[in-house]
């Protein structure tokens, strides 16, 4: 069974580095990874908030948010 992972970011250097190092490192046989650039997909902000994301970059695996470093607060993306 593959797990669902969603990587939320805003395109900042911290976010891009986290995407390259972390999100792409997940085993595709175990994780279905979706990359969501909240700067381009502002309609997904509500999804991120309801998943518990408070800042980006963040990785949500099976509904559990993991905040990585600090690029921007979700409120700043509105």
Secondary structure, DSSP 8 states (H G I E B T S, - for coil): --EEEEEEE-S-HHHHHHHHHTGGGS-TTTEEEEEEETTT-GGGHHHHHHTT--EEEEEEETTEEEEEEEEEEGGGG-
